[in-house]
Amino acid sequence: MTRVLVVEDDPQLVRALVINLQARHYGVDAAPDGATALRLAAVRRPDVILLDLGLPDMDGVDIIKGLRGWSRAPVLVLSARRASDEKVAALDAGADDYITKPFSMDELLARLRAAVRRSEDTPLVPGTTRVETEDFSIDLLAKKVLRDGHDVRLTPTEWQLLEILVTHPGRLVTQTRLLQEVWGVAHRNKTNYLRVYMAQLRRKLEQDPSHPRYLITEPGMGYRFEG
């Protein structure tokens, strides 16, 4: 049974989440504040965490940072905060997804299932040298990409972006992180750089660049590689 920890101080929303999750055979624990959430996470070891950012005793971002010191369980943020910098702060702290309130229960459950699937996939381990997809293969050691048996010529910048994404399969990598790692801190707000280079990568790797299968955009947040 997949165990979910719901961290939310709105009793009505907690009740709705618990009813819907239990009806689909999830095990559910609920915490109304950050201190209780951290204690339950340590004791119950949830498989996935639904987290409100606006809690009475601490900010949800601090909870994410606390969890990430020892837990890799997916964290799905549920928040009324809509500003992109709030979303980026949560994702940079280690959240896996961000769902803005109000939301439909069907969307939440779909994202929950996706997060659980990704967590069950075997991540790339240190020493992995190849990534294989149906359309291309990547040799991380030789820094080469093959498509249809032919070398794909990538610029150093394109390669850096691709390498970061494929070594975090299924996980959202924020715009801020990509910009800092590839271009440096001074360029952390130059999101137009990412749009240009991601478009170039898609033209070189995707069968249909306008409907990418592998290099996925999460609008306003970042990018994800789906192998």
N, C-alpha and C positions, 0 to 999 in steps of 0.2 A: 504494500500500500504506500502510495506517495504521500508524504507528510508535508503539510503546508502550515507555515506560521503567518498569521494575519496580524499586522501591527497597525492599529487604527483606533482612534479615540471617539469615533462617531458610533454609538451603540446600534443605530438603525442599519448603518452600512455593514457593521460587523455581523449583525444577525443575517442580513441578506447574503453576505459572502459565505458564512458558515453553512447556511441551508443549501445554497447552490453547490458548494464544494462537497459537502457530505452526501448529497443526492447523487453525485458522480463518483462516489467511493474514495474520496480523498480523506485522509486523516487530518484534522484541523485543530490547531491551538491558536488562541487569540491573546494579544497583549494590548492594553490600552495606553501604554507609555514606553519610553525607551529603555528604562531600567528593567522592566519586566520582560521586554523583548530580548534583551541581551542574555538575561538569565535563562529564559525558555529556550533560546537558540543553543545555549551551551548544554542544557540538560536533555532536550528533546531531539536535537540534531535534525532539523527540518531539511527536506529535500529542496524546497523552494520557499522564498519569503516574499510576501506582499507587504509593502511598506509605505505608509503615509509619511510625508516629510514634516508636516506641522503637528508635532506631538507636544503635550503639555510640559514635559520635563527636559527635552533636548531636541535638537534639529536632526531630522532623518539622515542628513549627510554624515553627521558624526556617528550615527549608528552603523551606516554602511562601512565607514572607515574602521570602526571597532570590529565588525564582523570579518572584514577582509584580512584582519591580522591572523585569522586561523580557519576561516570557513570559505569554501568555494561554492556554496549553494547559490543558485541564481537568485538575484534580488530584482523584483519588479516593483518599481515605484508607482504609487497611486497618489496623485497630487492635483490640487486645484491651481498650483503655480504653473503659469503658462509661458513665462519669459524664457527665452532660449538659454540665457546664462544660468538660470536655475537648473534646467535640464542638463546642460553640459557639466555643471558642478556635481550633480548626482552621478552621472555616467563616468566622469573622471574619477570619482571616489570609488567606483567599482560596481555600480548598478548595471544590470544587464538589459533593462528595458524601462521605458517611461510611459505611463498611461495617464492621460489628462482627464480629470474629473469634469463633468460627469461622463461616464463611459457605459457602453452596453455590456451586459454580463457575457454575451456570446463572444465579444471581442476579447474581454479579459480571459475567458477560459481558453480561447484559441492561443493567445499569447502565452498563457501558463503552460499549455501542452507543448508549445514550441520550445519554451525555455527548458522544460524537463527533458525533451528529446535532445537538445544540444548538450545538456549536462551529462547525458548518458553516452554521447558519442565519445570515442577515444580521441583526446586532443593530441596535437603533435608533441612528441616528447623530445627532450634535448638529444641532439644527435641525428634527428630525422633529416634526411637529405633530399627526399623527393616528395612531391605532391602530384597526384594523378587525378585528372578529371576526364570526362568523356571526350572533351574537345581539345585539351592541351595538357602538357606535363611540364612540371617545373623542377629543375635541378638546383636546389638551394646551394649546394657546395660549389658547383661550376658557374652559378649565376646565369643559367641558360633556360630559355623557354622553347619548347617544341610544339608546333601545331601542324597537324597533317604531315608529320615527318620532316618539317622544315623549321629552321631556326627563326624565332621571332626576335627582331631587333628592338630592344628596349633601351631608352636613355637611362643614365644612372638614376635620375629622379624617378622615372617610371618604375625601375626595378626596386628602389627603396620602398615606394608605396606598396607595390605588390607583395614584397617580402613581409612587411609588417602585417598586412591583411591575412595572407595565407598561413602565417604562423600563429594566428589567433582564430582558427576556423569557427564559424558560427557566432562569433562574438562581435558586438558592435564596438568599433574603434572610433573614438570621437574625433571630430574635426580638429579640436585643439591639440590632441595628442599627435595626430598625423602631421600637422603643421610644425609643431615643436620638434618632432624627431627628424623630419626631413629638411625643413628650412630654418629651424632655430626659433628661439623664444620671441625674437623681434618680429616674426612674421605670423604669430599665432592667430591673428585676426584676418589674414589674407585668404579667406575661403574661396575666392575666385581662382586661386592657384589650384586648389583641389579639383574644382569643377573642370578646369582645362585638362589637367593630367589624367583624371579618371576617365574623361571622355576619350582621350587618346588610348588608354589601356583597353577600354571596351572595344574600340575600333580594331585593335590588334588581336583581342582574345575572344570576344563574344561572337556567337553566330549571328545574333541580332542585337547590335549595340543599343538600339532604342528600347529594347525589352531585355535587359541583362538577366542572365541566369546565375552568374557567379559573383559579379561585383555589384552588390546591392547598396542603394542609397537609402539611408534613414533620414528623411528631410529635416533639416535644421539641427541634426545631431551628429551624423557621421556616416561611416560605411561599414559593410559587413561582407566577408567572403563566405559564400556557401559552396562547398565542394561537391 
